Amino acid sequence: MAVMSVAGRRIMYLVTLLLVLCSTGVFSVPTPGGSGGSTSTKPFGTCKSIQKRKEWRSLSWTEKFQFLYAMNCILSKPGRTPASIYAGAKTRYDDLVATHINQTFEVHYVGHFLPFHRYYTWTMEKMLRQEAGYTGAFPYWDWHKDVGQGNAKFFASPIWDANLGFGGNGAYLPVPAEQAAFAVPGRTGGGCVTTGAFKNMVVNLGPGNDFSGNGARCLSRDMSPYFSGRYLSKNQTKVTLAAKNFYEFDVIVEGGPSFEASGIHGGGHYGIGGTLGTMGDLYVSPGDPAFWIHHSNLDRVWWSWQKLKAANMQDFGGPSCLMDYYKPGETQKCANATTEMPLNLGYADMIKANVGVKVKDVMNIREMCYDYDFLLDINGNDYPNPL
C-alpha cells in the first residue's frame, strides 16, 4: 500500500476543506446560453484577454494545487443531465463524460474529431473557471518530455506525482482471457489509482456505453510506457506536422482502429489507459482527468500545424460519419464534413445546452480567448509563442 507523505496529507486536507466551499455553491454557476454579458454575436463573446495554456511543469505550486482542487470541485458538483436520460450521470464532470459516451462513434474517425475535442477541452476549462473558481493556466502535457526513455523515466514524470499531480499507475492485473487478443503492448497495470489528487475518484459511467451507473468503479490506469514511446515520440509528431492538408493531418493524428496503426491520439490514450485503464475505454476515456491534459496538447499540435502556413488556418475536411474515408473506386456513405457542422455537448455545454457551436467557430483558438505558451515547429521542436 502506498503511504502518502506529510506534504501530500496537507495538500489533501486543504483540498477537502475547499471542497466544502465547492459543495456550498460559493462559486457562481451561470446558466449556459450566454457569453458573460457580452454583446458580441460570436459564440465565445469578445475576448477581454487571451488565456495562456502552459505545460504542467510550468505551472506554479499554487496553480497546480488550484487546478487539482477545481477538478475535484467539478467532480463533486451536482450534474445537470436528467436522470431520466442518463441515470448514472451524477455530477458536472459526468455531464461531460456522458456526452462523450453518447457521441463516441459520431466524433471519432471523422473530419470533425479535432474541432469537437477542441471545443470539449475548452468547455472543461470554462467549467473550471466559472464553476470552480480556477484562475490559473489550463495545463497541457508535453509528451516529449517523458516518453521514449524507458519505463522509469515515464513513471517519474511530475504529471503522475503522488502529492501534487494526477497520481500514478494501477497495480498490475492480468488481462481476462476474453480480452487477451486486444491487450495493449507493454501494459503494466490495470488496478485502481491509489495516489495523487484523484485516488478516491469514482467513475460513475461505463464501462463502455453503460449509462446506468450500475458499473460505478474506481479510476484505473494500465500504463504502457512502450506504447507512449512509440506513438508520442517527437518523430511521430514530426510526421504529423508534415501533413500537406487537414484531411491528411487528421488521418495521421487519429490513426487506424488497430494498435499498430495508432497516431498521437491513441498514443496518449493507450499509453495511460492500456487495456484495463479508464483512459483506454474509447467511450468513457474522459473519466480519467489525465484525458484533458493529453487532449490539450493534441490541440496544441493542431494549432501549431495551423500556424505553419496561412492556408492551414481554415483548412478542414474529412468524413462526417465513422471511418467513411474516401477510397478510389468506392462510394462514400455520407457527405463530407464542413465547417457548418454543429458541435453539441449536451447538458455539459457552456455556450447553449444541447445546441453548442459550429466547426467554423472553433477554427481559431484566439477567438476562443486562449493560446499556448509554446508552439511546435515543423520538426516538432518547441518555440516561444508571444501572446
C-alpha positions in Angstrom: 0.0 0.0 0.0 1.3 3.5 -0.9 2.0 5.8 2.0 1.2 9.4 1.5 3.9 11.9 2.6 3.2 14.6 5.1 3.1 17.2 2.3 0.6 15.0 0.5 -1.6 14.7 3.5 -1.6 18.5 4.0 -2.5 19.0 0.3 -5.4 16.6 0.6 -6.5 18.2 3.8 -6.6 21.6 2.0 -8.5 20.1 -0.9 -11.1 18.6 1.5 -11.6 22.0 3.1 -12.0 23.7 -0.2 -14.4 21.1 -1.5 -16.7 22.1 1.4 -16.8 25.5 -0.2 -17.4 24.0 -3.6 -20.4 22.0 -2.3 -22.0 25.1 -0.7 -22.1 26.8 -4.1 -19.7 29.6 -3.2 -18.7 29.8 -6.9 -21.2 31.2 -9.4 -22.7 28.8 -11.8 -24.0 30.7 -14.8 -26.7 29.2 -17.0 -25.3 28.1 -20.4 -26.5 30.2 -23.2 -24.7 33.5 -22.8 -21.2 35.0 -23.1 -20.9 36.7 -19.7 -23.0 39.7 -20.7 -21.0 40.4 -23.9 -22.9 41.9 -26.7 -20.8 40.2 -29.3 -22.5 38.0 -31.8 -19.7 35.4 -31.7 -20.4 32.3 -29.6 -17.4 32.9 -27.4 -18.0 36.6 -26.9 -15.4 39.4 -27.1 -12.1 38.4 -25.5 -11.1 40.7 -22.7 -7.8 38.8 -22.6 -6.1 35.7 -24.0 -5.7 32.9 -21.5 -2.3 31.3 -21.9 -2.2 27.5 -21.6 1.0 26.1 -20.1 2.8 22.8 -19.8 2.1 21.1 -16.4 5.7 21.5 -15.2 5.5 25.3 -15.9 2.6 25.8 -13.5 3.4 27.3 -10.1 2.7 25.2 -7.0 -0.4 27.3 -6.4 -1.7 26.8 -9.9 -1.2 23.1 -9.7 -3.0 22.9 -6.3 -5.8 25.1 -7.5 -6.2 23.1 -10.7 -6.4 19.8 -8.9 -8.9 21.3 -6.4 -11.0 22.8 -9.2 -11.2 19.5 -11.0 -12.3 17.8 -7.8 -14.9 20.5 -7.3 -16.4 19.7 -10.8 -16.2 16.0 -9.8 -18.4 16.8 -6.7 -20.9 19.3 -8.1 -24.4 18.0 -9.0 -24.9 17.4 -12.6 -27.5 18.8 -15.0 -28.2 15.7 -17.1 -31.7 14.5 -16.2 -31.7 11.1 -14.5 -34.4 10.1 -17.0 -31.9 10.4 -19.8 -28.7 9.0 -18.2 -29.3 7.7 -14.7 -25.6 7.2 -13.9 -24.7 10.9 -14.6 -24.5 12.3 -11.1 -22.0 15.2 -11.3 -21.0 18.1 -13.6 -18.0 16.0 -14.5 -20.4 13.2 -15.5 -22.2 15.7 -17.8 -19.0 15.8 -19.8 -18.4 12.1 -19.8 -22.0 11.3 -20.7 -21.9 13.4 -23.9 -18.6 11.8 -24.9 -20.1 8.3 -24.5 -23.3 9.4 -26.3 -21.3 10.7 -29.3 -18.4 8.2 -29.3 -19.0 7.0 -32.8 -20.0 10.4 -34.1 -16.8 12.2 -33.1 -14.1 9.7 -33.7 -12.6 8.7 -37.1 -14.4 11.7 -38.7 -13.3 15.0 -40.0 -14.7 16.9 -37.1 -12.8 14.9 -34.5 -10.3 17.7 -33.7 -12.8 20.5 -33.7 -15.1 18.5 -31.4 -12.3 17.8 -28.9 -11.1 21.4 -29.1 -14.5 22.6 -28.0 -14.8 19.8 -25.5 -11.5 20.7 -23.8 -12.4 24.5 -23.9 -15.7 23.5 -22.2 -13.8 21.8 -19.3 -11.6 24.9 -18.9 -14.7 27.2 -18.9 -16.3 24.9 -16.3 -13.3 25.1 -14.0 -13.2 28.9 -14.2 -16.9 29.7 -13.9 -18.0 26.9 -11.6 -14.9 26.1 -9.5 -13.1 29.4 -9.3 -9.9 28.4 -11.1 -7.8 31.4 -12.2 -4.6 29.8 -13.3 -3.3 28.5 -16.7 -5.1 25.4 -18.2 -2.3 22.8 -18.5 -1.2 20.5 -21.3 1.1 17.5 -21.2 4.2 17.8 -23.4 4.7 14.1 -24.1 8.2 14.6 -25.5 9.5 15.3 -22.0 8.5 11.9 -20.7 8.4 9.2 -23.5 10.9 7.1 -25.3 13.4 7.0 -22.4 12.3 3.8 -20.6 9.7 2.9 -18.0 11.4 4.6 -15.1 11.5 7.9 -16.8 7.9 7.7 -17.8 6.7 6.8 -14.3 8.8 9.5 -12.7 7.1 12.3 -14.6 5.7 15.1 -12.4 2.4 14.5 -14.2 2.0 11.4 -12.0 3.2 13.0 -8.8 1.7 11.3 -5.7 1.2 14.6 -3.9 0.7 17.4 -6.4 -0.2 15.5 -9.5 -2.6 13.2 -11.2 -1.5 10.1 -9.3 0.3 7.1 -10.8 -0.3 3.7 -12.4 -2.6 1.0 -11.0 -1.3 -2.3 -9.7 -0.7 -5.0 -12.3 -3.7 -7.1 -13.1 -3.8 -9.9 -15.7 -6.0 -9.4 -18.7 -9.1 -11.6 -18.7 -9.0 -14.3 -21.3 -11.7 -12.7 -23.4 -9.6 -9.5 -23.8 -6.2 -11.2 -24.3 -6.3 -10.7 -28.1 -6.7 -6.9 -27.5 -4.1 -6.4 -24.9 -2.1 -3.2 -25.3 1.6 -4.0 -25.9 3.8 -3.1 -22.9 0.9 -2.7 -20.5 2.0 -2.6 -16.8 -1.0 -2.0 -14.6 -4.8 -2.1 -14.6 -5.7 -1.6 -11.0 -7.1 1.4 -9.1 -5.2 4.7 -8.8 -4.1 4.9 -5.2 -2.1 8.1 -5.1 -2.5 11.8 -6.2 -5.4 14.1 -6.3 -7.8 11.5 -7.8 -7.0 8.5 -5.6 -10.6 8.3 -4.3 -12.3 9.1 -7.6 -15.3 7.1 -8.6 -16.0 6.7 -12.3 -19.8 6.7 -12.4 -20.5 5.9 -16.1 -19.4 3.0 -18.2 -17.7 0.7 -18.7 -18.3 1.1 -22.4 -21.6 2.8 -23.2 -23.4 1.9 -20.0 -25.2 5.0 -18.7 -27.0 3.2 -15.8 -24.4 3.9 -13.1 -24.5 0.3 -12.1 -20.9 -0.1 -13.2 -19.5 2.6 -10.9 -15.9 1.8 -10.0 -12.5 3.3 -9.2 -10.4 5.3 -11.6 -7.9 2.8 -13.0 -4.7 3.1 -15.1 -2.8 0.5 -17.1 0.2 2.5 -18.4 2.3 1.4 -21.3 5.5 3.5 -21.5 6.4 1.4 -24.5 3.2 2.4 -26.4 3.6 6.1 -25.5 7.3 5.9 -26.5 6.3 4.6 -29.9 3.4 6.8 -30.7 4.1 10.0 -28.8 7.7 10.4 -29.9 9.0 13.6 -31.4 9.4 11.7 -34.7 5.7 10.8 -34.7 4.8 14.4 -34.0 7.1 15.5 -36.9 5.4 13.1 -39.2 2.0 14.5 -38.1 3.1 18.1 -38.6 4.4 17.3 -42.1 0.8 16.7 -43.4 0.0 18.6 -46.6 -3.6 19.3 -45.7 -6.1 18.9 -42.9 -7.6 15.7 -44.3 -4.1 14.1 -44.1 -3.3 15.7 -40.8 -6.5 14.3 -39.2 -5.9 10.8 -40.5 -2.4 10.7 -39.1 -3.5 12.1 -35.7 -6.3 9.6 -35.3 -4.5 6.7 -37.0 -6.5 3.5 -37.5 -8.5 1.2 -35.3 -5.6 -1.2 -34.6 -2.8 -0.6 -32.2 -0.2 -0.8 -34.9 -2.0 2.0 -36.8 -2.2 4.4 -33.9 -1.3 8.0 -34.1 -0.6 10.6 -31.4 -4.2 10.4 -30.2 -4.1 6.7 -29.4 -0.5 7.1 -28.1 -1.8 9.0 -25.1 -5.0 7.0 -24.6 -3.4 3.6 -24.6 -0.1 4.8 -23.1 -2.1 5.8 -20.0 -5.1 3.6 -20.1 -3.7 0.5 -21.6 -6.2 -2.4 -21.8 -7.9 -2.2 -18.4 -7.5 1.5 -17.5 -10.2 4.1 -17.7 -8.5 6.1 -20.5 -8.2 3.0 -22.6 -12.0 2.8 -22.8 -13.0 4.7 -26.0 -16.4 5.6 -24.6 -15.5 6.7 -21.1 -11.9 7.9 -21.5 -12.7 11.4 -20.2 -13.4 9.7 -16.9 -9.6 9.9 -16.3 -8.7 13.6 -15.6 -5.4 13.0 -17.5 -7.6 13.0 -20.6 -7.8 16.8 -20.5 -4.1 17.5 -20.5 -3.5 14.9 -23.2 -6.1 16.5 -25.4 -4.9 20.0 -24.6 -1.5 19.0 -26.1 -3.2 17.3 -29.0 -4.9 20.7 -29.6 -1.6 22.4 -29.3 -0.2 20.2 -32.1 -3.2 21.1 -34.3 -2.8 24.8 -33.6 0.9 24.5 -34.3 0.1 22.9 -37.7 -2.5 25.6 -38.4 0.2 28.3 -37.7 2.8 26.7 -40.1 1.2 28.5 -43.1 -1.8 30.7 -43.8 -3.5 28.1 -45.9 -3.7 25.8 -42.9 -5.7 28.1 -40.7 -9.1 27.4 -42.1 -8.3 24.1 -43.9 -10.9 21.5 -43.0 -12.4 18.3 -44.4 -12.9 14.6 -44.0 -15.8 12.2 -43.5 -18.9 13.2 -41.5 -19.6 9.6 -40.3 -17.4 6.9 -38.8 -14.4 5.7 -41.0 -16.1 6.9 -44.2 -12.7 8.0 -45.7 -12.5 8.4 -49.4 -11.2 5.4 -51.3 -10.8 5.4 -55.1 -13.5 3.4 -56.8 -15.7 3.4 -53.7 -18.8 5.5 -52.9 -18.8 7.2 -49.5 -21.8 6.6 -47.3 -22.1 10.2 -46.0 -21.4 13.7 -47.2 -18.0 15.2 -46.3 -17.8 17.2 -43.1 -18.0 21.0 -43.5 -17.3 23.9 -41.2 -21.0 24.4 -40.8 -21.3 21.1 -38.8 -22.7 21.6 -35.3 -20.7 20.6 -32.2 -23.1 19.8 -29.4 -22.1 18.9 -25.9 -25.5 18.2 -24.5 -26.0 19.3 -20.9 -22.3 20.0 -20.5 -22.4 22.8 -23.0 -21.3 26.2 -21.7 -22.5 28.2 -24.7 -26.0 26.8 -25.0 -27.1 23.5 -23.6 -27.9 20.9 -26.3 -27.1 23.5 -29.1 -23.4 24.3 -28.9 -21.5 25.9 -31.8 -20.3 25.0 -35.3 -16.9 23.8 -36.5 -16.2 27.2 -38.1 -16.5 28.8 -34.6 -13.5 26.8 -33.2 -11.1 27.1 -36.1 -9.2 30.0 -34.5 -8.4 29.5 -30.8 -7.7 33.1 -30.2 -11.3 33.8 -31.0 -12.0 31.3 -28.1 -9.8 33.5 -25.9 -6.8 31.2 -25.4 -3.5 30.3 -26.8 -0.3 28.4 -25.9 2.9 29.5 -24.3 5.0 27.3 -26.7 4.1 26.0 -30.2 5.9 23.4 -32.3 7.9 24.0 -35.5 7.8 21.6 -38.5 10.4 19.4 -36.7 8.4 19.1 -33.5 10.6 21.4 -31.5 9.1 23.9 -29.1 9.4 27.7 -29.8 8.1 30.5 -27.6 4.7 31.9 -28.7 4.4 35.6 -27.7 0.8 36.4 -26.9 
